[in-house]
Amino acid sequence: MSEACIVGWAHTPFGKLEEPDIESLLARVARSAIEDAGIAPADVDGVFVSLFNNGFSKQDFPSSLVLNSVPELRFTQATRFENACASGSAAIHGARDFLAAGRGRFALVLGAEKMTSTPGPQVGDNLLSAAYRKEEGDIPAGFAGVFGKIAESYFQRYGDQSDALATIAAKNHRNGVDNAFAQMRRDLGFDFCRTVSDKNPYVAPPLKRTDCSMVSDGAAALILTDEATAKAMNKAIRFRAAVQVNDFLPLSRRDPTAFDGAAQAFQRAMAQAGVSLADIDFAEVHDCFTIAELLVVEAMGLAPAGQGARPILDGVTQKNGRLPINVSGGLKAKGHPIGATGVSMHAIAAMQLTGTAGAMQLPKADRGLVFNMGGAAVANYVSILEPLK
């Protein structure tokens, strides 16, 4: 079967943006991605839109909004995808299935979220919808509280890992300096990230402000096509593997100190691609909270359970390490506009693989890995990407 390829992309800055709504955010990337691929709007056969929303915008039903800014797409099929913080990857999978079924030749994938116009307490409540409200709806500090409980359980079992979490935060903020799209381009340093202070208070102990991703606006877009078509394009990034694994939504049904669904997704993706972790040059992973990146390090097999801190503290995941993780700054520094995140991660990986990542660029980037998750490792997506030869 011909595998899908990424042949174009576009990306807004992330942060508090002037665009008033998701319609304007989608408009900012749709035509740009089409032009980046070197095709015309009339060539697009399907539109796949990622939006979490759940209270961030009164305008739901976003699939046809892009037609307002690209009217040439009128009468093109368009569908909205939602799978919590992994909505972007869900839209990508929908586009891949569309192409594999032979229903079209080019697919436009869009992801967006407008979050900063929503009052803080409502943001927290909106995000809690990605948890199991029946059991987790009253956790203080909202979704941060859910991951605070995860971190607390991990610390109780394996000891205080505050040094590792501060190392993750400092690394990702340092990497974010080189990302022109990042919401926060400031090197905060280990000491600031490690120390509780007025500027870095506890949000959901043991998690501090520097352990938590930010409320963001932003959008990203991709153009996907089949391999045969991609061979004639200016650039093409092939999906060597693309896997989705879902786990129980309630944390009470799982071990909160392990991302078992994510581990399954990594194992299946490696098997599908016929590679091992040693064959991966870099990874963009879902660090909505620093404890998530630590658990992902274990889930991908870089360290055994309870020992994720070791490669982190040893520098393995640094930009100059053996397996750089979140060279973009990750969600921690880049920002996390929910519907845009999965699309952004794939776009950033494509930039690395084409040598067009600017100051983020790694000296060796032949094969990349993307891990995007919805909820607390409930919807787990792993992609392995490489240039089409």
matplotlib code that plots the C-alpha trace (Angstrom):
import matplotlib.pyplot as plt

x = [0.0, 1.3, 2.1, 1.0, 3.5, 3.7, 4.4, 3.6, 3.0, 2.3, 2.6, 1.6, 3.4, 1.9, 0.9, -1.6, -2.4, -4.4, -6.6, -10.0, -11.2, -10.6, -11.8, -9.1, -6.5, -7.5, -7.4, -3.8, -2.4, -4.8, -3.7, -0.1, 0.2, -1.4, 1.1, 4.0, 3.1, 3.1, -0.5, -3.7, -6.7, -8.7, -6.2, -7.4, -9.8, -10.5, -10.2, -9.5, -9.9, -8.7, -10.3, -10.8, -12.9, -15.2, -16.1, -13.2, -15.3, -19.1, -18.5, -18.3, -18.8, -15.5, -15.0, -16.3, -14.9, -11.8, -14.0, -14.5, -10.9, -10.2, -13.5, -12.0, -12.5, -16.3, -18.0, -14.9, -15.6, -14.5, -14.7, -13.9, -11.8, -11.7, -9.7, -8.7, -5.1, -4.4, -7.1, -4.4, -3.0, -6.6, -7.1, -3.9, -5.0, -8.3, -6.4, -4.1, -7.1, -8.8, -5.7, -5.2, -8.8, -8.1, -10.8, -8.5, -5.0, -4.4, -5.6, -5.4, -5.1, -5.7, -5.4, -6.3, -7.3, -8.1, -7.7, -6.4, -9.7, -11.2, -11.0, -8.6, -11.1, -13.1, -9.8, -9.2, -12.8, -12.7, -9.5, -10.9, -13.2, -10.1, -10.1, -12.8, -15.1, -17.0, -13.8, -11.4, -13.8, -13.2, -9.4, -8.0, -6.1, -8.0, -6.0, -2.8, -4.2, -4.6, -0.9, 0.0, -1.6, 0.4, 3.6, 2.8, 2.2, 5.5, 7.4, 5.9, 6.9, 10.3, 11.5, 11.6, 12.3, 12.2, 15.7, 14.7, 11.5, 13.4, 16.0, 13.2, 11.7, 15.0, 15.9, 12.7, 12.8, 16.4, 15.3, 12.4, 14.7, 15.6, 12.0, 10.5, 7.0, 7.4, 5.2, 8.1, 11.6, 13.4, 16.1, 14.9, 17.7, 17.7, 17.8, 14.7, 12.8, 13.9, 13.1, 9.6, 9.3, 6.7, 7.4, 7.4, 4.8, 3.3, 0.3, -0.5, 2.3, 4.8, 4.3, 5.3, 4.4, 7.5, 6.3, 3.1, 2.4, 0.8, -2.6, -2.1, -3.6, -2.3, -2.7, -0.8, -1.5, -0.2, -0.7, -0.7, -0.6, 0.2, 3.7, 3.5, 2.3, 4.9, 7.8, 7.2, 6.9, 9.5, 9.7, 8.2, 8.2, 7.0, 5.2, 7.3, 4.8, 1.6, -0.1, -3.0, -3.5, -6.3, -6.3, -8.9, -10.0, -10.2, -6.8, -8.3, -8.3, -4.6, -1.2, -0.8, 3.0, 3.2, 1.9, 1.1, -1.0, 1.9, 4.3, 2.1, 1.9, 5.7, 6.2, 3.7, 5.1, 8.7, 7.5, 5.5, 8.5, 11.0, 13.3, 14.5, 14.9, 18.6, 17.4, 15.6, 17.5, 15.1, 11.6, 8.9, 6.8, 3.8, 5.1, 1.9, 3.5, 7.2, 6.1, 4.6, 7.9, 9.6, 6.9, 7.2, 11.0, 10.1, 7.3, 9.5, 12.0, 14.8, 14.8, 13.0, 10.1, 11.1, 14.4, 13.4, 15.4, 18.7, 18.8, 17.3, 20.0, 22.7, 22.0, 20.7, 17.6, 19.4, 19.8, 23.3, 22.4, 22.0, 18.2, 17.2, 13.7, 11.6, 14.2, 11.2, 10.8, 7.9, 4.5, 6.3, 7.9, 6.3, 2.8, -0.2, -3.2, -4.9, -6.3, -3.1, -0.6, -0.5, -0.4, 2.4, 4.5, 4.4, 5.2, 8.2, 9.4, 9.0, 11.1, 13.9, 13.8, 14.0, 16.8, 14.6, 14.2, 16.3, 18.0, 16.3, 18.0, 19.9, 23.1, 21.6, 17.9, 17.3, 14.4, 12.1, 9.5, 6.3, 4.3, 1.0, -1.5, -5.0, -5.8, -3.4, -2.0, -5.5, -5.4, -1.8, -0.4, 3.1, 4.4, 7.8, 8.8, 11.6, 12.3, 10.9, 13.8]
y = [0.0, 3.5, 5.4, 9.0, 11.8, 15.3, 17.7, 21.1, 22.9, 26.2, 27.4, 30.5, 31.7, 30.3, 32.6, 35.3, 36.3, 39.2, 36.9, 37.1, 33.6, 30.1, 31.2, 33.8, 31.3, 28.7, 31.4, 32.2, 28.8, 27.2, 28.9, 29.2, 25.4, 24.9, 27.3, 25.7, 22.4, 24.0, 23.1, 25.0, 25.1, 23.2, 20.3, 19.7, 16.7, 16.7, 19.0, 17.6, 20.1, 19.5, 21.5, 20.6, 23.7, 22.4, 25.9, 27.9, 29.2, 29.6, 28.8, 25.1, 23.1, 24.4, 22.1, 24.5, 27.7, 27.5, 27.9, 31.6, 32.4, 29.9, 30.0, 27.7, 24.9, 25.2, 21.8, 20.0, 17.5, 18.8, 17.0, 18.0, 15.7, 15.8, 13.5, 15.9, 17.1, 14.5, 16.0, 17.1, 13.6, 12.2, 14.6, 13.4, 9.8, 10.7, 12.2, 9.2, 6.8, 9.0, 8.9, 5.1, 4.5, 6.2, 8.8, 11.7, 12.7, 15.7, 16.3, 19.5, 19.0, 22.0, 22.4, 25.5, 26.7, 30.1, 29.8, 33.1, 34.9, 32.5, 33.4, 31.3, 29.4, 28.4, 27.3, 24.9, 23.6, 23.2, 21.2, 18.9, 17.5, 15.6, 13.7, 11.4, 13.9, 11.3, 10.6, 13.5, 16.4, 17.9, 17.6, 21.1, 23.0, 21.3, 19.3, 20.4, 18.7, 15.4, 15.5, 16.7, 13.5, 11.5, 13.2, 12.7, 9.0, 8.6, 10.5, 8.3, 5.1, 6.1, 9.1, 12.8, 13.6, 17.4, 17.6, 15.7, 17.7, 21.0, 19.7, 19.0, 22.4, 24.2, 22.1, 22.9, 26.6, 26.8, 25.0, 27.3, 30.3, 28.9, 28.4, 31.4, 30.0, 29.5, 31.3, 31.7, 32.3, 32.7, 30.5, 30.3, 28.1, 25.1, 27.0, 29.1, 26.0, 24.0, 26.6, 27.5, 31.3, 34.1, 33.9, 30.1, 28.9, 25.5, 25.0, 21.4, 20.1, 18.8, 20.6, 24.3, 26.9, 25.9, 22.3, 23.3, 24.2, 27.5, 28.7, 29.4, 30.5, 29.2, 27.1, 24.8, 23.0, 20.2, 19.0, 15.2, 13.1, 9.6, 8.3, 8.2, 11.8, 12.9, 11.7, 14.5, 17.2, 19.6, 17.9, 14.8, 13.4, 9.8, 8.2, 5.1, 4.3, 5.8, 4.1, 4.9, 3.1, 4.0, 3.3, 3.6, 7.1, 6.8, 6.9, 4.5, 1.8, 2.2, 2.5, 6.3, 6.0, 4.4, 5.4, 1.9, 2.9, 5.1, 2.2, 0.0, 2.7, 3.1, -0.7, -1.1, 1.9, 0.6, -2.8, -1.3, 0.8, -2.1, 0.2, 0.5, 3.6, 3.6, 4.4, 7.6, 10.9, 13.1, 13.1, 15.7, 14.5, 15.6, 17.5, 19.2, 18.8, 17.9, 14.7, 13.6, 13.9, 11.9, 9.1, 9.3, 8.7, 5.4, 4.5, 4.8, 2.5, 5.0, 3.9, 1.3, 2.1, 4.4, 5.3, 8.0, 10.6, 8.9, 9.7, 13.1, 14.0, 12.4, 14.7, 12.0, 14.1, 17.4, 19.0, 17.7, 14.4, 10.9, 11.4, 15.0, 15.4, 18.6, 20.6, 22.9, 23.7, 21.3, 22.2, 23.7, 26.6, 26.4, 26.5, 24.2, 25.5, 22.1, 21.5, 22.8, 20.8, 17.4, 19.2, 21.4, 18.5, 16.9, 20.2, 20.8, 17.3, 17.8, 21.0, 19.0, 16.3, 18.7, 20.8, 23.9, 24.2, 27.3, 27.7, 24.6, 22.5, 19.4, 18.3, 14.8, 14.5, 11.5, 10.0, 11.5, 10.4, 12.3, 11.4, 13.2, 12.2, 13.0, 13.1, 11.5, 9.0, 7.9, 8.5, 7.8, 8.5, 7.7, 8.6, 7.7, 10.1, 10.2, 11.8, 10.0, 8.5]
z = [0.0, -0.9, 2.3, 2.9, 2.6, 3.9, 1.0, 2.4, 5.7, 7.4, 11.1, 13.0, 16.0, 19.2, 22.1, 22.7, 19.1, 17.7, 15.6, 17.2, 16.6, 15.1, 11.7, 11.4, 12.7, 10.1, 7.4, 8.4, 7.5, 5.0, 1.8, 3.0, 3.3, -0.1, -1.7, 0.2, -1.4, -4.8, -5.6, -6.2, -3.9, -6.6, -6.2, -2.6, -2.4, 1.3, 4.3, 7.8, 10.7, 14.3, 17.0, 20.7, 21.6, 24.4, 25.5, 24.2, 21.3, 20.8, 17.1, 17.0, 13.7, 12.3, 9.3, 6.7, 8.2, 6.0, 2.9, 4.0, 3.4, 0.5, -1.4, -4.1, -1.6, -1.8, -2.4, -1.1, 1.7, 5.1, 8.5, 12.0, 14.2, 18.0, 20.3, 23.2, 23.0, 20.2, 17.9, 15.4, 15.0, 14.7, 11.8, 10.2, 10.6, 8.9, 6.0, 5.7, 5.6, 3.0, 0.7, 1.3, 0.3, -3.0, -2.4, -3.3, -4.1, -1.9, 1.7, 3.7, 7.4, 9.7, 13.5, 15.5, 19.0, 20.4, 24.2, 25.6, 25.3, 27.9, 31.6, 33.6, 35.7, 32.6, 30.9, 33.7, 33.6, 29.8, 30.0, 32.7, 30.0, 28.8, 32.1, 33.6, 35.2, 37.3, 39.3, 38.5, 38.0, 41.4, 41.5, 42.5, 39.8, 36.9, 34.4, 36.1, 39.2, 37.3, 36.3, 39.8, 41.2, 38.6, 39.6, 43.3, 42.8, 40.8, 43.5, 46.2, 44.4, 42.9, 45.0, 44.5, 40.8, 41.0, 39.6, 36.5, 36.0, 36.3, 33.8, 31.4, 31.8, 31.5, 28.4, 26.7, 27.5, 26.2, 23.0, 22.6, 22.2, 18.8, 17.7, 15.9, 16.5, 20.2, 22.8, 25.3, 23.9, 27.1, 28.7, 32.3, 33.5, 35.8, 39.1, 38.3, 37.2, 40.2, 42.8, 44.2, 44.1, 43.7, 39.9, 39.9, 42.5, 42.9, 40.6, 41.6, 43.9, 43.1, 39.8, 39.6, 37.0, 35.0, 34.9, 33.0, 29.4, 28.7, 27.5, 23.8, 20.5, 17.2, 14.1, 11.8, 8.6, 6.4, 2.9, 2.5, -0.7, -1.8, -2.4, -6.1, -6.3, -3.7, -5.8, -8.2, -5.5, -4.3, -0.9, 0.7, 4.2, 4.4, 7.3, 8.0, 10.7, 12.2, 15.1, 17.5, 20.8, 23.3, 27.0, 29.8, 30.5, 34.3, 36.0, 38.6, 35.9, 35.3, 37.0, 37.1, 37.2, 33.8, 30.3, 29.3, 26.2, 25.0, 25.5, 23.3, 20.7, 20.6, 20.4, 17.5, 15.6, 15.9, 14.7, 11.8, 10.7, 11.2, 13.3, 16.9, 19.1, 18.1, 14.5, 15.6, 15.4, 17.3, 18.9, 19.4, 22.3, 24.2, 27.3, 28.5, 31.9, 32.6, 34.3, 31.0, 29.2, 32.0, 31.6, 27.8, 28.1, 29.9, 27.5, 24.5, 26.0, 26.7, 30.4, 32.5, 34.8, 37.6, 35.9, 33.4, 35.3, 34.4, 30.6, 31.3, 33.9, 31.8, 28.9, 26.5, 25.6, 25.2, 21.8, 21.6, 23.2, 21.7, 21.3, 21.3, 22.6, 21.9, 20.1, 19.3, 23.0, 23.1, 24.4, 27.4, 25.6, 22.1, 23.6, 23.4, 21.4, 21.7, 18.2, 16.6, 18.7, 16.8, 13.4, 14.7, 15.9, 12.5, 10.8, 13.0, 12.4, 8.7, 8.9, 10.7, 8.1, 5.2, 6.8, 7.0, 10.8, 11.0, 14.4, 15.6, 13.0, 14.1, 12.3, 11.7, 11.2, 8.9, 10.9, 13.4, 15.9, 17.0, 20.1, 20.6, 23.3, 24.3, 28.0, 30.4, 27.8, 26.9, 23.1, 22.1, 18.6, 17.4, 14.0, 12.6, 9.7, 7.2, 3.8, 0.8, -1.1]

ax = plt.figure().add_subplot(projection="3d")
ax.plot(x, y, z, "-o")
ax.set_aspect("equal")
plt.show()
